[in-house]
């Protein structure tokens, strides 16, 4: 350091760097330093205020800047504080260079001295002129903290610089995790904001939420260049995923689930293209609400079970096919199974109970059709007891088949009974056809679509036909 009277000159070793930086970027670095000092010392919040037309002051209330701080880019003290912004980037020296190049007069004041900037020849190399910090005796020896006075700065540049900080954005936080926070994206935002420790590093046009990453990966640290802006998505994708997968709030889950339903319109946001995030959103949503997840095809052709689910108070959540196919076997955050349409049907059937109708309460038409039971059995030459059937019952309700529709009849081997849905009694052919179908199950012990069942049903149809033709 060279001394000239009461002024000491400290060579910043800067000739031409960061020529593309606007003034707002330099102001951003000053604000970041003041916020870091506030976080480390736990002193009063920094202030940013206007003194007169083009003069602005940024002040913290920490320990006060010394000229030797101009040699430091990063330090171990900052790395120990999770809230500190300045663990990456160049900081104060670059800001001073930009201010000087842009014609902004800067004076830094603390109890240790006042610092301004000036271009001077390098010591020992008179032909090389570099930017120097001129260190003056303190104009206010009792000043608490550090005050940066900038002359030639307009209001718009201050506003732009402040917009790079989460602290000044007024964003609504939806949830906080150990990896960072999720913020609602307001309608007025052109894009979602990506912050790292409160500093804006990127914007995403098609993200559903904004994020503040507080736990950095090695990849993200390396990607945070000296400009701290326009960081590529690949650097922070893992952390955004981690934040979302650790989110448990209904606000975040509802936003993600609602966005899943937009996959058909093409308006789905990019976070939902990550399947692990989409599946986690389904798990969180199911923890907070009664939901059944359905695909577009199931919603259109899912049969009565769609309405049954609605009637039981379930909200139908539309999901893409690839997500719907992976929900089976997953549980919510409390360990309860997720309901897709198949598992809902199984649960509905497991809890199902018949609503039997006493034969005395049948209508006249229904009674006439039901009375055809004995003649049909005689035509078959069949005693139900020989095939394990003790009774035939009529029920208002039935279980659901694989397509989500109520079956029209069922043979229950354990209960030794055939149950037929009541509406089959509206037509004699429907009733007799259903009864023959269930008798074939009882006689063969086989399920639909098997050769044994087909043979049993064919034999019964033949017996009935022969009996009817013989009677003629």
FIBAFI-980828 format. One record per residue (C-alpha): y, z, x; residue number from 1. Coordinates in steps of 0.5 Angstrom, whole numbers. Layout:
<rs>
(r (Y; Z; X); NUM)
...
</rs>
This chain:
<rs>
(r (0; 0; 0); 1)
(r (7; -2; 3); 2)
(r (13; 3; 2); 3)
(r (20; 0; 1); 4)
(r (25; 6; 0); 5)
(r (22; 10; -6); 6)
(r (18; 4; -8); 7)
(r (11; 3; -6); 8)
(r (8; -4; -7); 9)
(r (0; -4; -9); 10)
(r (-3; -11; -8); 11)
(r (-7; -13; -14); 12)
(r (-10; -19; -11); 13)
(r (-8; -24; -17); 14)
(r (-6; -31; -16); 15)
(r (-8; -35; -22); 16)
(r (-13; -32; -27); 17)
(r (-14; -32; -34); 18)
(r (-9; -38; -36); 19)
(r (-12; -39; -42); 20)
(r (-11; -32; -45); 21)
(r (-5; -31; -50); 22)
(r (-1; -25; -50); 23)
(r (-5; -21; -55); 24)
(r (-11; -21; -51); 25)
(r (-7; -17; -46); 26)
(r (-4; -12; -51); 27)
(r (-12; -12; -53); 28)
(r (-13; -9; -46); 29)
(r (-8; -4; -46); 30)
(r (-10; -1; -53); 31)
(r (-17; -1; -51); 32)
(r (-15; 3; -45); 33)
(r (-11; 8; -49); 34)
(r (-17; 9; -54); 35)
(r (-22; 10; -48); 36)
(r (-17; 16; -46); 37)
(r (-17; 19; -53); 38)
(r (-25; 18; -53); 39)
(r (-26; 22; -46); 40)
(r (-20; 27; -47); 41)
(r (-21; 28; -54); 42)
(r (-13; 28; -55); 43)
(r (-9; 26; -60); 44)
(r (-10; 19; -63); 45)
(r (-6; 14; -59); 46)
(r (1; 11; -62); 47)
(r (3; 4; -63); 48)
(r (10; 3; -65); 49)
(r (16; -1; -64); 50)
(r (23; 1; -61); 51)
(r (27; -5; -62); 52)
(r (27; -12; -64); 53)
(r (22; -14; -58); 54)
(r (20; -8; -55); 55)
(r (13; -4; -57); 56)
(r (10; 2; -54); 57)
(r (3; 4; -53); 58)
(r (2; 11; -52); 59)
(r (-4; 16; -51); 60)
(r (-4; 23; -50); 61)
(r (-9; 24; -44); 62)
(r (-9; 25; -37); 63)
(r (-4; 20; -35); 64)
(r (-5; 14; -31); 65)
(r (-5; 14; -23); 66)
(r (-4; 7; -19); 67)
(r (-11; 8; -16); 68)
(r (-13; 6; -23); 69)
(r (-11; -1; -22); 70)
(r (-17; -2; -17); 71)
(r (-22; 0; -22); 72)
(r (-26; -5; -27); 73)
(r (-31; 0; -29); 74)
(r (-33; 7; -27); 75)
(r (-38; 12; -28); 76)
(r (-34; 17; -33); 77)
(r (-33; 11; -38); 78)
(r (-41; 10; -38); 79)
(r (-42; 17; -40); 80)
(r (-38; 16; -46); 81)
(r (-42; 13; -52); 82)
(r (-35; 11; -56); 83)
(r (-32; 8; -50); 84)
(r (-30; 1; -50); 85)
(r (-28; 0; -43); 86)
(r (-35; 0; -40); 87)
(r (-35; -8; -40); 88)
(r (-29; -13; -38); 89)
(r (-23; -13; -33); 90)
(r (-18; -9; -37); 91)
(r (-11; -7; -34); 92)
(r (-10; -11; -28); 93)
(r (-12; -18; -32); 94)
(r (-7; -15; -37); 95)
(r (-1; -14; -32); 96)
(r (-3; -21; -29); 97)
(r (-2; -24; -36); 98)
(r (4; -21; -38); 99)
(r (7; -23; -32); 100)
(r (5; -30; -33); 101)
(r (8; -30; -40); 102)
(r (14; -27; -38); 103)
(r (13; -20; -41); 104)
(r (16; -15; -38); 105)
(r (12; -9; -37); 106)
(r (13; -1; -35); 107)
(r (8; 4; -35); 108)
(r (10; 11; -35); 109)
(r (6; 17; -33); 110)
(r (8; 24; -30); 111)
(r (5; 21; -23); 112)
(r (10; 15; -23); 113)
(r (13; 9; -26); 114)
(r (9; 2; -25); 115)
(r (12; -5; -26); 116)
(r (10; -12; -23); 117)
(r (13; -16; -18); 118)
(r (11; -22; -14); 119)
(r (11; -21; -7); 120)
(r (8; -24; 0); 121)
(r (1; -21; 2); 122)
(r (2; -16; 7); 123)
(r (0; -20; 14); 124)
(r (0; -26; 10); 125)
(r (7; -28; 9); 126)
(r (5; -35; 6); 127)
(r (1; -32; 1); 128)
(r (5; -29; -5); 129)
(r (1; -25; -10); 130)
(r (2; -20; -16); 131)
(r (4; -13; -14); 132)
(r (5; -7; -18); 133)
(r (11; -3; -16); 134)
(r (10; 4; -16); 135)
(r (17; 8; -17); 136)
(r (18; 16; -18); 137)
(r (16; 18; -25); 138)
(r (22; 18; -29); 139)
(r (19; 23; -34); 140)
(r (15; 28; -29); 141)
(r (13; 32; -35); 142)
(r (11; 26; -40); 143)
(r (4; 28; -43); 144)
(r (-1; 22; -43); 145)
(r (1; 14; -41); 146)
(r (6; 10; -44); 147)
(r (6; 3; -44); 148)
(r (13; -1; -45); 149)
(r (13; -8; -47); 150)
(r (19; -12; -47); 151)
(r (19; -19; -50); 152)
(r (13; -18; -55); 153)
(r (13; -20; -62); 154)
(r (10; -17; -68); 155)
(r (5; -22; -70); 156)
(r (2; -21; -63); 157)
(r (2; -14; -64); 158)
(r (-2; -15; -70); 159)
(r (-7; -20; -67); 160)
(r (-8; -15; -62); 161)
(r (-10; -10; -67); 162)
(r (-14; -14; -71); 163)
(r (-19; -14; -65); 164)
(r (-21; -7; -67); 165)
(r (-25; -4; -72); 166)
(r (-20; 2; -72); 167)
(r (-15; -2; -75); 168)
(r (-19; -6; -80); 169)
(r (-19; -2; -86); 170)
(r (-27; -4; -87); 171)
(r (-31; -1; -91); 172)
(r (-37; 3; -88); 173)
(r (-44; 2; -92); 174)
(r (-48; 6; -87); 175)
(r (-49; 8; -80); 176)
(r (-55; 8; -76); 177)
(r (-57; 10; -69); 178)
(r (-56; 3; -67); 179)
(r (-49; 2; -70); 180)
(r (-46; 1; -77); 181)
(r (-46; -4; -83); 182)
(r (-39; -6; -86); 183)
(r (-38; -9; -93); 184)
(r (-35; -16; -92); 185)
(r (-29; -17; -96); 186)
(r (-27; -23; -100); 187)
(r (-21; -24; -95); 188)
(r (-25; -25; -89); 189)
(r (-26; -32; -86); 190)
(r (-32; -29; -83); 191)
(r (-36; -23; -82); 192)
(r (-34; -19; -76); 193)
(r (-39; -17; -70); 194)
(r (-36; -11; -66); 195)
(r (-39; -8; -60); 196)
(r (-36; 0; -60); 197)
(r (-31; -2; -64); 198)
(r (-28; -8; -61); 199)
(r (-29; -15; -64); 200)
(r (-33; -20; -60); 201)
(r (-35; -25; -65); 202)
(r (-35; -28; -72); 203)
(r (-40; -30; -76); 204)
(r (-38; -35; -82); 205)
(r (-45; -34; -86); 206)
(r (-47; -27; -85); 207)
(r (-47; -22; -91); 208)
(r (-44; -16; -87); 209)
(r (-40; -14; -81); 210)
(r (-43; -10; -76); 211)
(r (-41; -5; -70); 212)
(r (-46; -4; -65); 213)
(r (-46; 2; -61); 214)
(r (-52; 2; -58); 215)
(r (-52; -4; -53); 216)
(r (-58; -8; -50); 217)
(r (-58; -10; -43); 218)
(r (-58; -17; -46); 219)
(r (-51; -16; -49); 220)
(r (-48; -12; -44); 221)
(r (-49; -18; -39); 222)
(r (-46; -23; -45); 223)
(r (-40; -19; -45); 224)
(r (-36; -23; -41); 225)
(r (-29; -21; -39); 226)
(r (-26; -24; -45); 227)
(r (-30; -20; -49); 228)
(r (-30; -25; -55); 229)
(r (-34; -31; -57); 230)
(r (-40; -28; -55); 231)
(r (-46; -32; -57); 232)
(r (-51; -30; -63); 233)
(r (-57; -29; -58); 234)
(r (-54; -23; -55); 235)
(r (-53; -19; -61); 236)
(r (-58; -21; -66); 237)
(r (-63; -16; -64); 238)
(r (-58; -10; -65); 239)
(r (-56; -13; -72); 240)
(r (-64; -13; -74); 241)
(r (-65; -6; -71); 242)
(r (-59; -4; -75); 243)
(r (-61; -7; -82); 244)
(r (-68; -5; -81); 245)
(r (-66; 2; -80); 246)
(r (-62; 2; -86); 247)
(r (-64; 6; -92); 248)
(r (-58; 6; -97); 249)
(r (-58; 3; -103); 250)
(r (-52; -1; -102); 251)
(r (-54; -5; -96); 252)
(r (-61; -6; -99); 253)
(r (-58; -8; -106); 254)
(r (-54; -13; -102); 255)
(r (-59; -16; -98); 256)
(r (-64; -17; -104); 257)
(r (-59; -20; -109); 258)
(r (-58; -25; -103); 259)
(r (-65; -26; -103); 260)
(r (-64; -29; -110); 261)
(r (-60; -34; -107); 262)
(r (-65; -38; -103); 263)
(r (-66; -43; -108); 264)
(r (-58; -45; -108); 265)
(r (-57; -45; -101); 266)
(r (-52; -40; -101); 267)
(r (-57; -35; -98); 268)
(r (-54; -31; -91); 269)
(r (-57; -32; -85); 270)
(r (-59; -24; -84); 271)
(r (-64; -26; -90); 272)
(r (-67; -32; -86); 273)
(r (-70; -26; -81); 274)
(r (-77; -24; -85); 275)
(r (-77; -17; -82); 276)
(r (-70; -16; -85); 277)
(r (-72; -19; -91); 278)
(r (-78; -15; -92); 279)
(r (-75; -8; -90); 280)
(r (-70; -10; -95); 281)
(r (-75; -10; -101); 282)
(r (-78; -4; -98); 283)
(r (-71; 0; -99); 284)
(r (-70; -3; -105); 285)
(r (-76; -1; -108); 286)
(r (-75; 6; -106); 287)
(r (-69; 7; -110); 288)
(r (-70; 3; -116); 289)
(r (-76; 0; -121); 290)
(r (-77; -7; -118); 291)
(r (-82; -12; -119); 292)
(r (-81; -18; -113); 293)
(r (-83; -25; -116); 294)
(r (-82; -32; -113); 295)
(r (-79; -38; -117); 296)
(r (-85; -40; -120); 297)
(r (-88; -34; -122); 298)
(r (-81; -32; -126); 299)
(r (-82; -39; -129); 300)
(r (-89; -39; -131); 301)
(r (-91; -32; -130); 302)
(r (-93; -31; -137); 303)
(r (-92; -25; -142); 304)
(r (-93; -20; -136); 305)
(r (-86; -22; -134); 306)
(r (-83; -19; -140); 307)
(r (-88; -13; -140); 308)
(r (-84; -11; -133); 309)
(r (-77; -12; -136); 310)
(r (-79; -8; -142); 311)
(r (-82; -2; -138); 312)
(r (-75; -2; -134); 313)
(r (-77; -6; -128); 314)
(r (-72; -10; -125); 315)
(r (-74; -17; -123); 316)
(r (-72; -19; -116); 317)
(r (-73; -26; -114); 318)
(r (-75; -27; -107); 319)
(r (-77; -34; -103); 320)
(r (-85; -36; -103); 321)
(r (-86; -34; -95); 322)
(r (-83; -27; -97); 323)
(r (-87; -26; -103); 324)
(r (-93; -28; -100); 325)
(r (-92; -22; -95); 326)
(r (-91; -16; -100); 327)
(r (-98; -15; -102); 328)
(r (-100; -8; -98); 329)
(r (-93; -6; -96); 330)
(r (-90; 1; -99); 331)
(r (-83; 3; -100); 332)
(r (-80; 8; -95); 333)
(r (-84; 14; -99); 334)
(r (-91; 11; -99); 335)
(r (-91; 8; -106); 336)
(r (-94; 1; -106); 337)
(r (-89; -5; -107); 338)
(r (-90; -9; -114); 339)
(r (-90; -16; -113); 340)
(r (-93; -20; -120); 341)
(r (-100; -19; -118); 342)
(r (-100; -11; -116); 343)
(r (-96; -10; -122); 344)
(r (-101; -13; -127); 345)
(r (-106; -9; -123); 346)
(r (-103; -3; -124); 347)
(r (-101; -5; -131); 348)
(r (-109; -6; -133); 349)
(r (-111; 0; -129); 350)
(r (-106; 4; -134); 351)
(r (-108; 0; -140); 352)
(r (-111; 3; -146); 353)
(r (-113; -1; -152); 354)
(r (-110; 0; -159); 355)
(r (-116; 0; -164); 356)
(r (-115; -2; -171); 357)
(r (-119; 1; -176); 358)
(r (-122; -4; -180); 359)
(r (-120; -1; -187); 360)
(r (-113; -3; -184); 361)
(r (-114; -10; -183); 362)
(r (-111; -15; -188); 363)
(r (-115; -19; -193); 364)
(r (-115; -25; -189); 365)
(r (-117; -21; -183); 366)
(r (-122; -18; -186); 367)
(r (-125; -24; -189); 368)
(r (-126; -27; -182); 369)
(r (-128; -21; -179); 370)
(r (-134; -21; -184); 371)
(r (-137; -27; -181); 372)
(r (-139; -23; -175); 373)
(r (-146; -21; -178); 374)
(r (-147; -28; -181); 375)
(r (-146; -31; -174); 376)
(r (-151; -26; -170); 377)
(r (-156; -28; -175); 378)
(r (-155; -35; -174); 379)
(r (-156; -33; -166); 380)
(r (-162; -29; -168); 381)
(r (-159; -24; -164); 382)
(r (-159; -16; -164); 383)
(r (-153; -14; -160); 384)
(r (-157; -8; -158); 385)
(r (-162; -12; -154); 386)
(r (-156; -14; -149); 387)
(r (-152; -8; -149); 388)
(r (-147; -8; -154); 389)
(r (-147; -2; -159); 390)
(r (-140; -4; -163); 391)
(r (-135; -10; -164); 392)
(r (-128; -7; -164); 393)
(r (-121; -10; -165); 394)
(r (-115; -8; -161); 395)
(r (-107; -10; -162); 396)
(r (-107; -10; -154); 397)
(r (-111; -13; -148); 398)
(r (-111; -13; -141); 399)
(r (-107; -18; -137); 400)
(r (-111; -24; -134); 401)
(r (-109; -27; -127); 402)
(r (-104; -32; -130); 403)
(r (-101; -26; -133); 404)
(r (-103; -27; -140); 405)
(r (-107; -22; -145); 406)
(r (-114; -24; -145); 407)
(r (-117; -25; -152); 408)
(r (-123; -22; -151); 409)
(r (-127; -17; -146); 410)
(r (-134; -15; -146); 411)
(r (-134; -8; -143); 412)
(r (-141; -6; -140); 413)
(r (-139; 1; -139); 414)
(r (-137; 2; -146); 415)
(r (-142; -2; -149); 416)
(r (-137; -6; -153); 417)
(r (-134; -12; -154); 418)
(r (-126; -12; -156); 419)
(r (-123; -18; -159); 420)
(r (-115; -18; -160); 421)
(r (-113; -18; -167); 422)
(r (-109; -24; -167); 423)
(r (-116; -28; -166); 424)
(r (-117; -26; -174); 425)
(r (-112; -31; -176); 426)
(r (-117; -36; -175); 427)
(r (-125; -36; -176); 428)
(r (-126; -41; -171); 429)
(r (-122; -37; -166); 430)
(r (-125; -31; -167); 431)
(r (-132; -34; -167); 432)
(r (-131; -38; -161); 433)
(r (-128; -31; -157); 434)
(r (-134; -27; -160); 435)
(r (-139; -32; -157); 436)
(r (-136; -32; -151); 437)
(r (-136; -25; -150); 438)
(r (-143; -25; -152); 439)
(r (-145; -30; -147); 440)
(r (-142; -25; -142); 441)
(r (-146; -19; -145); 442)
(r (-152; -23; -145); 443)
(r (-152; -26; -138); 444)
(r (-148; -21; -134); 445)
(r (-144; -26; -131); 446)
(r (-137; -28; -130); 447)
(r (-133; -34; -132); 448)
(r (-134; -40; -128); 449)
(r (-141; -38; -126); 450)
(r (-147; -42; -128); 451)
(r (-151; -36; -131); 452)
(r (-145; -36; -136); 453)
(r (-145; -43; -137); 454)
(r (-152; -43; -139); 455)
(r (-152; -37; -143); 456)
(r (-146; -40; -147); 457)
(r (-149; -47; -148); 458)
(r (-156; -43; -151); 459)
(r (-151; -40; -156); 460)
(r (-148; -46; -158); 461)
(r (-154; -49; -159); 462)
(r (-157; -44; -163); 463)
(r (-151; -44; -168); 464)
(r (-151; -51; -168); 465)
(r (-159; -52; -170); 466)
(r (-158; -46; -175); 467)
(r (-152; -50; -178); 468)
(r (-156; -56; -178); 469)
(r (-162; -53; -181); 470)
(r (-159; -50; -187); 471)
(r (-156; -57; -189); 472)
</rs>
